[in-house]
């Protein structure tokens, strides 16, 4: 398939599915379903691009395999989290409903479509390698795959450690288990590392311009939806215990504790 047609058709599918997701969210009165769609979307798009691309088949298979492992694991985790909270919403969306009041439906519709736009923008990093017809998989590409696999394992471990901690702790207690002893947000760090890996993999296919993906994701994680929002919630719910945690533990990059000043 022509690359332009391939991308446009993929974007059209995202637009359609975002509207379906918004309809489901309104039906069940839970906007947290958008997180689930976000998680699954990248694996689905990587698979779509791999099936429709005209580049080397082995490269396309490698890309779709690692992307599906990473994306579907994240999607399943977010689905379980959303399911356990339902009919309550994630506090982020509950706060937005309260803030937007009577304009909630229209503003949430726009919010969902901004999420869809972000997915479309990030999805290009999965399309680029599917256009590469070179039969040789380079060292750089294998390095990218290695980073993605490490990110997959790290994020899965961080999520598992946090889930286990929450089952046996009180709301005001701070998780310092495993990776959480070295970073206050190891799950976000490894999520970002995955995007670095995708960029490294795409780089060898003239995808140098996809550098915007890890840069933009870093900005979103640190300043918009990830770390900053989570820090505010934790200070509110955990108080001084979390402030002490901030003083001894890196915010993002895993580092030895007590050697980092936040």
C-alpha positions as CSV (number, residue, x, y, z in Angstrom):
1,X,0.0,0.0,0.0
2,X,1.2,3.5,-0.8
3,X,2.6,5.1,2.4
4,X,0.4,8.1,2.3
5,X,-2.7,6.0,1.8
6,X,-1.5,3.7,4.5
7,X,-1.2,6.5,7.0
8,X,-4.4,8.2,6.1
9,X,-6.4,5.0,6.4
10,X,-4.8,4.3,9.8
11,X,-5.7,7.8,11.0
12,X,-9.3,7.4,9.7
13,X,-9.5,4.2,11.8
14,X,-8.3,6.0,14.9
15,X,-10.8,8.8,14.4
16,X,-13.6,6.2,14.1
17,X,-12.6,4.3,17.1
18,X,-12.2,7.4,19.2
19,X,-15.8,8.2,18.6
20,X,-16.8,4.7,19.5
21,X,-14.7,4.9,22.7
22,X,-16.4,8.2,23.6
23,X,-19.8,6.6,23.1
24,X,-18.9,3.8,25.4
25,X,-17.5,6.3,28.0
26,X,-20.8,8.2,28.0
27,X,-22.8,5.0,28.2
28,X,-20.9,3.6,31.2
29,X,-20.3,7.1,32.6
30,X,-16.6,6.5,32.9
31,X,-14.0,8.4,30.9
32,X,-11.2,6.2,32.1
33,X,-11.9,3.9,29.1
34,X,-9.8,6.3,27.0
35,X,-6.8,5.1,28.9
36,X,-7.6,1.5,27.9
37,X,-7.9,2.6,24.2
38,X,-4.6,4.5,24.4
39,X,-2.9,1.4,25.7
40,X,-4.2,-1.0,23.0
41,X,-4.1,1.5,20.1
42,X,-0.3,1.4,19.5
43,X,-0.1,-2.4,19.2
44,X,-3.1,-2.4,16.9
45,X,-1.6,0.4,14.7
46,X,1.8,-1.3,14.6
47,X,0.1,-4.5,13.4
48,X,-1.9,-2.6,10.8
49,X,1.2,-0.9,9.5
50,X,3.1,-4.1,9.4
51,X,0.4,-5.9,7.5
52,X,0.0,-3.1,4.9
53,X,3.6,-2.0,4.6
54,X,5.7,-3.0,1.6
55,X,9.0,-3.1,3.4
56,X,11.0,-6.1,4.4
57,X,8.8,-8.8,6.0
58,X,11.2,-9.7,8.8
59,X,11.5,-6.1,9.9
60,X,7.7,-5.7,9.9
61,X,7.2,-8.9,12.0
62,X,9.8,-7.8,14.6
63,X,8.2,-4.4,14.9
64,X,4.7,-5.7,15.3
65,X,5.7,-8.4,17.7
66,X,7.5,-6.2,20.2
67,X,4.9,-3.4,19.8
68,X,2.0,-5.8,20.6
69,X,3.8,-7.3,23.6
70,X,4.4,-3.8,25.0
71,X,1.0,-2.2,24.0
72,X,-1.3,-5.1,24.9
73,X,0.3,-5.6,28.3
74,X,-0.3,-1.9,29.0
75,X,-3.8,-2.1,27.6
76,X,-4.7,-5.1,29.8
77,X,-3.2,-3.5,32.9
78,X,-5.2,-0.3,32.3
79,X,-8.4,-2.2,31.6
80,X,-8.1,-4.1,34.9
81,X,-7.5,-0.9,36.7
82,X,-10.5,0.8,35.1
83,X,-12.6,-2.3,35.8
84,X,-11.7,-2.4,39.5
85,X,-12.5,1.3,39.9
86,X,-15.8,1.2,38.1
87,X,-18.3,2.7,38.6
88,X,-15.9,5.2,40.2
89,X,-13.6,7.1,37.8
90,X,-9.9,7.7,37.9
91,X,-9.5,10.9,40.0
92,X,-8.2,12.8,36.9
93,X,-11.4,12.4,35.1
94,X,-13.6,12.9,38.1
95,X,-11.8,16.2,38.7
96,X,-12.4,17.2,35.1
97,X,-16.1,16.5,35.3
98,X,-16.3,18.6,38.4
99,X,-14.3,21.4,36.8
100,X,-16.2,21.4,33.5
101,X,-19.7,21.0,35.2
102,X,-22.5,21.4,32.7
103,X,-20.0,21.7,29.8
104,X,-18.5,18.3,30.7
105,X,-19.9,16.3,27.7
106,X,-18.7,18.8,25.0
107,X,-15.3,19.3,26.6
108,X,-14.8,15.6,27.2
109,X,-15.6,15.0,23.5
110,X,-12.9,17.5,22.6
111,X,-10.5,15.9,25.1
112,X,-11.1,12.4,23.6
113,X,-10.3,13.7,20.1
114,X,-7.1,15.4,21.3
115,X,-6.1,11.9,22.6
116,X,-6.9,10.5,19.2
117,X,-4.8,13.2,17.6
118,X,-1.9,12.4,19.8
119,X,-2.2,8.7,18.9
120,X,-2.1,9.6,15.2
121,X,1.0,11.7,15.7
122,X,2.8,9.0,17.7
123,X,1.7,6.3,15.3
124,X,4.0,7.4,12.5
125,X,7.0,6.0,14.3
126,X,5.5,2.5,13.7
127,X,4.8,3.2,10.0
128,X,8.3,4.3,9.0
129,X,10.1,0.9,9.4
130,X,7.4,-0.8,7.4
131,X,8.5,1.1,4.3
132,X,12.2,-0.1,4.5
133,X,12.9,-2.8,1.9
134,X,16.5,-3.4,3.1
135,X,16.6,-7.2,3.9
136,X,19.4,-6.7,6.5
137,X,18.4,-5.9,10.1
138,X,21.1,-3.6,11.4
139,X,22.8,-3.4,14.8
140,X,21.0,-0.2,15.5
141,X,17.6,-1.8,14.9
142,X,18.5,-4.7,17.3
143,X,19.6,-2.1,19.8
144,X,16.2,-0.4,19.5
145,X,14.5,-3.8,20.0
146,X,16.6,-4.4,23.1
147,X,15.5,-1.0,24.6
148,X,11.9,-1.8,23.9
149,X,12.2,-5.3,25.6
150,X,13.9,-3.8,28.6
151,X,11.2,-1.1,28.8
152,X,8.5,-3.7,28.5
153,X,10.0,-5.7,31.4
154,X,10.7,-2.7,33.5
155,X,7.3,-1.1,33.2
156,X,5.6,-4.5,33.8
157,X,7.7,-5.1,36.9
158,X,7.0,-1.5,38.3
159,X,3.2,-1.9,37.8
160,X,3.3,-5.4,39.4
161,X,5.2,-4.1,42.4
162,X,2.9,-1.1,42.9
163,X,-0.2,-3.3,42.6
164,X,1.0,-5.8,45.2
165,X,2.0,-2.9,47.5
166,X,-1.5,-1.3,47.3
167,X,-3.2,-4.6,48.2
168,X,-1.3,-4.7,51.6
169,X,-1.0,-1.0,52.5
170,X,-3.0,2.0,53.6
171,X,-3.6,5.0,51.4
172,X,-1.2,7.3,53.2
173,X,1.7,4.8,52.9
174,X,4.4,5.3,50.2
175,X,5.6,2.4,48.0
176,X,9.4,2.0,48.2
177,X,9.3,-1.6,46.9
178,X,11.8,-2.7,44.2
179,X,12.1,-0.2,41.5
180,X,10.1,2.4,43.5
181,X,13.0,2.6,45.8
182,X,15.1,4.1,43.0
183,X,12.4,6.2,41.2
184,X,9.1,7.8,42.2
185,X,7.8,7.0,38.8
186,X,9.7,4.0,37.3
187,X,6.6,3.0,35.3
188,X,6.7,6.3,33.4
189,X,10.4,6.1,33.0
190,X,10.2,2.7,31.3
191,X,7.2,3.9,29.2
192,X,9.4,6.7,27.9
193,X,12.3,4.2,27.3
194,X,10.0,2.2,25.0
195,X,9.5,5.3,22.8
196,X,13.3,5.8,22.7
197,X,13.6,2.2,21.5
198,X,11.0,2.8,18.8
199,X,12.9,5.8,17.6
200,X,16.2,3.9,17.5
201,X,14.5,1.2,15.5
202,X,12.9,3.7,13.1
203,X,16.2,5.7,12.8
204,X,17.7,3.1,10.5
205,X,14.8,3.4,8.1
206,X,15.4,7.2,7.5
207,X,13.2,7.8,10.5
208,X,15.5,10.4,12.1
209,X,12.6,12.9,12.1
210,X,10.6,10.7,14.5
211,X,12.8,12.0,17.3
212,X,9.8,14.2,18.1
213,X,8.1,11.0,19.6
214,X,10.3,10.4,22.6
215,X,10.8,14.2,23.1
216,X,7.0,14.8,23.1
217,X,6.3,11.8,25.2
218,X,8.9,13.0,27.8
219,X,7.2,16.4,27.9
220,X,3.7,14.8,28.3
221,X,4.9,12.4,31.0
222,X,6.8,15.0,33.0
223,X,4.6,18.1,32.6
224,X,1.1,17.1,31.5
225,X,-0.5,13.7,32.3
226,X,2.1,11.8,34.2
227,X,4.6,12.8,36.9
228,X,3.3,16.3,37.7
229,X,-0.3,15.2,38.1
230,X,0.6,12.1,40.1
231,X,2.9,14.1,42.4
232,X,0.0,16.5,43.4
233,X,-2.3,13.5,44.1
234,X,0.3,11.8,46.3
235,X,1.1,14.9,48.3
236,X,-2.6,15.3,49.0
237,X,-3.2,11.7,50.0
238,X,0.1,10.8,51.7
239,X,1.3,14.2,53.1
240,X,4.7,14.3,54.8
241,X,5.5,10.7,54.1
242,X,5.5,11.5,50.4
243,X,7.5,14.7,50.9
244,X,10.2,12.7,52.6
245,X,10.1,10.3,49.7
246,X,10.6,13.2,47.3
247,X,13.7,14.3,49.3
248,X,15.4,10.9,49.0
249,X,14.2,9.4,45.7
250,X,14.7,10.4,42.1
251,X,11.5,11.7,40.4
252,X,12.0,9.9,37.1
253,X,15.3,8.3,36.2
254,X,16.1,5.3,38.5
255,X,19.0,6.4,40.7
256,X,20.4,5.2,44.1
257,X,18.3,6.7,46.9
258,X,19.7,9.4,49.2
259,X,22.0,10.6,46.4
260,X,19.4,12.6,44.6
261,X,18.1,16.0,45.6
262,X,14.6,16.8,44.1
